[in-house]
């Protein structure tokens, strides 16, 4: 008989731009991390509290306002600043994204836990591997959630969506870097990996890497040149 999973994992639709935030942690430790806290910070923290979990940090996929808060299209979006006002926890961010996060949200460098790609954040029997996946932004990162003996889960932010990938026509975007992130990093993950994107841009809210490798044209591009033609670059 297999042991019961230690993984605490929740996907939460938030805001007006089809964002998906996440709570990820360890049931045995009663601790969790919130991924991209924005739009409904109190709601996310209240959900964790209702589940008997303590939020001990935030994982930031990238610094765009719809994922971390700030001013966008005339809207003032709550985000990491509100999280810190309610609970002082470290914001785990890739080193290439730190300055952008500070500029967009007004947080201090002392609020950040700055990471290299490949770093791991551990909670109980759960390990969250921080995968540096530039392309959408220079410091975009995905989170590969691992538990021994079970399929991993990938929280992919705005790097990989179901059937598509993130935009590469924004300031700081790089279509060639996106190609290498998708094909050199994410495509190498095991087929059974569960995929959870940063936006609900498809009828389903999750997939598997096997399905995306088979059906997602941006993962099926046979060369950089083909990929760039897809992106209009």
ROPADREN-148291 format. One line per 4 residues: number of its first residue (from 1); for each residue x, y, z of N, C-alpha, C. Coordinates in steps of 0.02 Angstrom, whole numbers, plus 50000, padded with zeros to 5 digits. Layout:
<nodes>
NUM> X Y Z X Y Z X Y Z | ...
</nodes>
This chain:
<nodes>
1> 50043 49941 50000 50000 50000 50000 50045 50062 50000 | 50033 50109 49955 50076 50168 49950 50062 50216 50008 | 50114 50251 50028 50107 50300 50081 50066 50359 50056 | 50032 50392 50102 49992 50450 50085 50037 50508 50065
5> 50016 50545 50016 50056 50601 49991 50063 50656 50044 | 50121 50688 50045 50132 50745 50089 50117 50811 50054 | 50099 50808 49989 50091 50868 49950 50026 50904 49964 | 50032 50968 49980 49975 51014 49984 49979 51057 49921
9> 49927 51056 49881 49929 51091 49816 49860 51116 49799 | 49855 51182 49786 49791 51211 49767 49800 51261 49711 | 49756 51256 49661 49755 51302 49605 49696 51350 49615 | 49709 51416 49608 49658 51465 49626 49652 51519 49572
13> 49595 51521 49536 49583 51576 49488 49578 51642 49525 | 49613 51693 49499 49612 51759 49531 49610 51814 49478 | 49575 51868 49493 49580 51929 49454 49543 51930 49388 | 49556 51983 49350 49520 51999 49290 49557 51980 49226
17> 49614 51946 49232 49653 51928 49173 49665 51852 49170 | 49618 51814 49198 49620 51741 49197 49683 51713 49229 | 49709 51748 49281 49768 51723 49315 49752 51662 49358 | 49803 51620 49367 49799 51563 49412 49855 51570 49463
21> 49837 51574 49526 49885 51574 49581 49884 51504 49613 | 49935 51491 49654 49941 51423 49682 49964 51426 49755 | 49943 51376 49792 49969 51362 49859 50002 51294 49856 | 50066 51291 49876 50105 51229 49870 50143 51219 49935
25> 50137 51159 49964 50173 51148 50026 50172 51077 50051 | 50185 51070 50116 50192 51006 50149 50136 50998 50201 | 50097 50946 50193 50043 50933 50241 50072 50917 50310 | 50125 50877 50312 50153 50858 50376 50183 50917 50414
29> 50212 50964 50376 50242 51023 50408 50190 51079 50420 | 50133 51074 50388 50081 51125 50391 50107 51193 50368 | 50150 51192 50319 50180 51253 50291 50173 51252 50215 | 50165 51312 50186 50158 51315 50113 50187 51380 50086
33> 50195 51381 50020 50216 51439 49983 50159 51461 49937 | 50152 51526 49926 50102 51551 49880 50137 51573 49816 | 50113 51549 49760 50142 51565 49694 50104 51623 49663 | 50141 51676 49648 50113 51736 49614 50052 51764 49650
37> 50062 51787 49712 50006 51816 49749 49987 51884 49722 | 49929 51888 49690 49903 51951 49663 49828 51947 49659 | 49796 52005 49652 49724 52013 49643 49683 51998 49706 | 49696 51941 49738 49656 51919 49795 49702 51891 49849
41> 49745 51934 49875 49796 51911 49923 49763 51885 49986 | 49715 51923 50013 49680 51900 50073 49646 51833 50061 | 49616 51825 50002 49582 51763 49987 49630 51704 49987 | 49689 51713 49959 49739 51659 49957 49763 51642 50027
45> 49778 51694 50067 49802 51682 50135 49747 51652 50178 | 49686 51676 50169 49631 51648 50208 49618 51575 50191 | 49627 51557 50126 49619 51487 50106 49671 51443 50140 | 49733 51466 50139 49786 51427 50172 49770 51419 50247
49> 49749 51473 50278 49733 51470 50349 49676 51422 50362 | 49625 51424 50319 49568 51379 50327 49589 51306 50320 | 49640 51294 50281 49666 51226 50272 49716 51206 50325 | 49727 51250 50374 49774 51235 50427 49847 51242 50407
53> 49860 51283 50355 49927 51292 50330 49953 51362 50345 | 50018 51366 50359 50051 51431 50369 50090 51449 50306 | 50076 51508 50278 50114 51532 50221 50182 51557 50245 | 50236 51527 50219 50303 51544 50242 50346 51576 50187
57> 50316 51589 50129 50354 51621 50076 50311 51627 50014 | 50336 51667 49967 50303 51675 49902 50352 51656 49847 | 50328 51620 49797 50367 51603 49738 50343 51649 49681 | 50390 51685 49651 50374 51734 49599 50396 51706 49531
61> 50349 51695 49486 50368 51671 49419 50402 51726 49379 | 50375 51787 49383 50405 51844 49348 50372 51908 49374 | 50399 51965 49354 50381 52028 49386 50322 52065 49356 | 50287 52038 49308 50230 52073 49279 50175 52084 49331
65> 50142 52142 49324 50097 52165 49377 50039 52118 49390 | 50015 52083 49339 49958 52038 49351 49978 51977 49392 | 50043 51968 49403 50067 51911 49444 50093 51932 49512 | 50114 51996 49519 50144 52017 49583 50114 52082 49609
69> 50069 52114 49571 50039 52177 49592 50074 52237 49561 | 50038 52293 49563 50064 52355 49534 50012 52388 49491 | 50032 52440 49455 49987 52479 49413 49991 52453 49341 | 49932 52436 49313 49930 52408 49245 49865 52427 49212
73> 49870 52459 49153 49811 52477 49114 49761 52517 49155 | 49786 52561 49198 49742 52601 49239 49714 52566 49301 | 49733 52504 49310 49711 52466 49369 49767 52465 49421 | 49747 52467 49483 49795 52457 49538 49783 52386 49565
77> 49831 52342 49552 49824 52272 49569 49862 52257 49634 | 49827 52230 49683 49862 52212 49745 49906 52152 49733 | 49960 52147 49772 50007 52093 49760 50054 52082 49819 | 50118 52075 49804 50166 52056 49856 50171 52108 49911
81> 50159 52172 49895 50162 52222 49948 50108 52210 50000 | 50049 52190 49978 49995 52175 50026 50011 52111 50065 | 50041 52062 50030 50062 52001 50065 50109 52018 50122 | 50159 52060 50108 50209 52076 50158 50180 52117 50215
85> 50129 52158 50199 50096 52197 50251 50059 52153 50300 | 50034 52097 50275 49997 52051 50318 50043 51999 50350 | 50095 51979 50314 50140 51926 50339 50208 51935 50308 | 50258 51948 50348 50327 51959 50323 50358 51892 50305
89> 50360 51877 50241 50389 51814 50216 50436 51830 50159 | 50485 51787 50145 50530 51799 50089 50496 51790 50022 | 50516 51831 49973 50492 51826 49905 50547 51793 49864 | 50535 51731 49842 50585 51693 49806 50583 51713 49732
93> 50637 51743 49708 50639 51771 49641 50706 51755 49608 | 50705 51746 49542 50767 51735 49505 50808 51799 49506 | 50874 51791 49506 50918 51849 49511 50910 51899 49454 | 50889 51876 49396 50879 51920 49339 50813 51958 49342
97> 50771 51941 49390 50705 51972 49396 50700 52017 49456 | 50751 52018 49499 50746 52053 49563 50735 52128 49554 | 50775 52160 49511 50768 52232 49502 50700 52250 49474 | 50675 52211 49427 50609 52224 49399 50554 52218 49451
101> 50560 52168 49495 50510 52158 49547 50509 52218 49594 | 50568 52242 49612 50573 52300 49656 50542 52361 49623 | 50557 52372 49560 50532 52430 49524 50456 52429 49517 | 50428 52371 49502 50356 52365 49488 50315 52368 49552
105> 50340 52338 49606 50300 52330 49667 50320 52376 49724 | 50381 52403 49722 50403 52446 49777 50429 52408 49837 | 50436 52342 49833 50465 52305 49889 50539 52320 49895 | 50569 52302 49950 50640 52314 49962 50680 52252 49945
109> 50744 52262 49930 50788 52206 49916 50792 52158 49975 | 50785 52184 50035 50787 52142 50095 50727 52095 50099 | 50675 52110 50061 50616 52066 50060 50626 52005 50016 | 50679 52007 49974 50688 51956 49923 50735 51901 49946
113> 50720 51841 49924 50767 51785 49926 50786 51772 49853 | 50846 51792 49835 50867 51793 49765 50901 51728 49746 | 50879 51698 49691 50900 51630 49673 50933 51625 49605 | 50974 51574 49600 50999 51549 49536 50951 51496 49510
117> 50951 51486 49444 50914 51430 49417 50941 51364 49444 | 50897 51319 49463 50917 51255 49491 50914 51252 49567 | 50907 51309 49600 50899 51309 49672 50836 51271 49692 | 50836 51246 49754 50780 51207 49779 50755 51237 49845
121> 50690 51244 49851 50658 51263 49914 50622 51202 49940 | 50637 51182 50002 50609 51120 50030 50562 51135 50087 | 50506 51098 50088 50459 51099 50143 50440 51027 50157 | 50461 51001 50213 50447 50931 50229 50471 50885 50175
125> 50427 50841 50150 50445 50795 50097 50436 50824 50028 | 50425 50889 50023 50412 50922 49959 50472 50966 49941 | 50497 50957 49880 50551 50998 49854 50526 51038 49794 | 50538 51103 49794 50518 51145 49738 50582 51168 49703
129> 50593 51143 49643 50652 51160 49604 50637 51221 49560 | 50679 51271 49565 50668 51334 49530 50704 51330 49463 | 50665 51326 49409 50693 51319 49342 50694 51387 49307 | 50753 51411 49291 50760 51475 49256 50739 51465 49183
133> 50686 51500 49163 50658 51491 49096 50648 51560 49063 | 50702 51594 49046 50694 51661 49015 50660 51657 48947 | 50635 51714 48926 50600 51719 48862 50544 51769 48868 | 50497 51755 48912 50442 51803 48925 50471 51864 48960
137> 50513 51852 49010 50553 51903 49043 50622 51872 49055 | 50673 51913 49071 50740 51885 49080 50746 51837 49139 | 50707 51847 49190 50713 51805 49249 50652 51761 49262 | 50612 51749 49210 50555 51704 49219 50578 51637 49247
141> 50539 51610 49293 50555 51544 49320 50492 51503 49327 | 50501 51437 49318 50448 51388 49329 50466 51348 49391 | 50417 51317 49421 50427 51280 49483 50409 51207 49473 | 50460 51164 49480 50449 51092 49473 50443 51064 49544
145> 50383 51042 49560 50367 51019 49628 50376 50944 49630 | 50421 50921 49674 50440 50851 49676 50424 50820 49744 | 50400 50759 49741 50391 50717 49800 50413 50647 49782 | 50454 50617 49824 50484 50553 49808 50430 50501 49792
149> 50440 50466 49735 50396 50412 49717 50332 50432 49682 | 50324 50497 49667 50263 50520 49635 50280 50565 49576 | 50234 50570 49527 50247 50616 49471 50254 50688 49495 | 50299 50724 49462 50308 50794 49480 50254 50838 49451
153> 50251 50899 49476 50204 50950 49450 50244 51011 49430 | 50228 51040 49373 50261 51100 49349 50212 51158 49351 | 50229 51210 49390 50192 51273 49388 50231 51318 49342 | 50202 51334 49284 50241 51361 49228 50234 51435 49216
157> 50195 51471 49257 50189 51543 49249 50168 51562 49179 | 50204 51612 49151 50189 51634 49083 50240 51608 49033 | 50274 51554 49051 50321 51523 49003 50284 51474 48958 | 50246 51428 48988 50212 51376 48950 50139 51375 48969
161> 50095 51381 48919 50023 51374 48929 50000 51309 48896 | 49938 51292 48906 49909 51233 48874 49896 51251 48800 | 49937 51223 48756 49930 51236 48685 49967 51296 48659 | 50001 51332 48701 50037 51391 48679 50093 51407 48728
165> 50124 51466 48720 50176 51488 48766 50169 51562 48777 | 50211 51590 48820 50206 51660 48838 50227 51707 48782 | 50205 51769 48787 50222 51820 48737 50296 51836 48738 | 50322 51853 48679 50393 51872 48674 50400 51938 48637
169> 50347 51979 48639 50349 52044 48606 50344 52101 48656 | 50359 52087 48719 50356 52137 48772 50427 52160 48791 | 50434 52218 48824 50501 52239 48846 50535 52185 48888 | 50597 52168 48871 50633 52116 48907 50622 52046 48881
173> 50574 52038 48835 50562 51971 48806 50617 51953 48756 | 50625 51888 48745 50677 51863 48700 50652 51798 48668 | 50630 51799 48605 50602 51739 48574 50652 51681 48570 | 50716 51696 48558 50765 51642 48555 50774 51610 48623
177> 50776 51651 48676 50780 51623 48744 50719 51581 48760 | 50660 51602 48737 50600 51562 48749 50605 51494 48716 | 50630 51492 48655 50639 51428 48620 50682 51381 48662 | 50738 51406 48687 50783 51364 48725 50753 51344 48793
181> 50714 51389 48823 50681 51371 48886 50631 51315 48876 | 50592 51320 48822 50541 51269 48809 50572 51203 48789 | 50620 51206 48743 50647 51144 48715 50708 51117 48751 | 50745 51160 48785 50804 51137 48820 50793 51124 48894
185> 50738 51150 48921 50725 51142 48993 50659 51104 49004 | 50604 51134 48983 50539 51105 49001 50524 51041 48962 | 50544 51038 48899 50530 50978 48860 50567 50917 48886 | 50618 50928 48926 50657 50872 48954 50626 50843 49017
189> 50574 50875 49043 50541 50849 49103 50504 50784 49086 | 50495 50741 49135 50461 50677 49122 50391 50686 49093 | 50372 50640 49050 50306 50644 49018 50249 50647 49068 | 50257 50613 49124 50202 50609 49173 50195 50672 49215
193> 50240 50720 49206 50236 50783 49243 50169 50817 49231 | 50136 50837 49285 50074 50874 49280 50090 50948 49268 | 50054 50980 49222 50068 51049 49203 50012 51095 49228 | 50033 51148 49263 49986 51198 49289 50010 51267 49268
197> 49974 51300 49222 49997 51364 49193 49980 51424 49237 | 50005 51483 49217 49993 51544 49253 49929 51581 49234 | 49897 51557 49180 49833 51586 49158 49788 51530 49133 | 49724 51540 49140 49674 51494 49114 49655 51517 49044
201> 49697 51499 48995 49686 51518 48926 49659 51461 48884 | 49635 51409 48915 49609 51351 48881 49551 51322 48921 | 49510 51279 48891 49453 51251 48929 49475 51213 48991 | 49534 51179 48988 49559 51141 49045 49608 51184 49085
205> 49613 51171 49148 49658 51209 49191 49724 51173 49204 | 49732 51112 49178 49794 51076 49187 49801 51025 49131 | 49863 51001 49122 49878 50951 49071 49936 50909 49095 | 49966 50872 49050 50028 50837 49065 50080 50858 49014
209> 50143 50850 49032 50195 50865 48983 50192 50819 48923 | 50170 50757 48933 50163 50711 48877 50113 50739 48826 | 50057 50762 48850 50006 50789 48805 50032 50852 48771 | 50067 50895 48807 50092 50957 48777 50148 50944 48727
213> 50190 50895 48741 50243 50878 48693 50212 50852 48628 | 50154 50821 48633 50121 50793 48574 50081 50845 48536 | 50051 50893 48571 50001 50936 48539 50019 51011 48537 | 50064 51033 48579 50080 51105 48582 50129 51123 48527
217> 50110 51164 48479 50155 51179 48423 50221 51211 48443 | 50221 51246 48499 50282 51280 48520 50332 51232 48553 | 50308 51174 48574 50353 51122 48597 50371 51074 48541 | 50334 51076 48486 50346 51031 48430 50390 51063 48375
221> 50406 51127 48383 50447 51161 48332 50513 51123 48324 | 50528 51105 48262 50587 51062 48249 50653 51101 48250 | 50649 51167 48248 50711 51207 48247 50696 51277 48273 | 50749 51313 48290 50742 51381 48312 50708 51423 48258
225> 50728 51412 48195 50700 51450 48140 50624 51440 48134 | 50602 51378 48142 50531 51363 48140 50495 51398 48197 | 50525 51394 48256 50494 51425 48315 50488 51501 48305 | 50541 51533 48280 50539 51605 48271 50487 51624 48218
229> 50477 51581 48169 50424 51596 48119 50355 51593 48152 | 50346 51545 48198 50283 51541 48236 50270 51606 48274 | 50324 51633 48303 50318 51692 48346 50318 51757 48306 | 50326 51753 48241 50329 51813 48200 50392 51853 48211
233> 50445 51819 48233 50507 51854 48249 50557 51847 48191
</nodes>
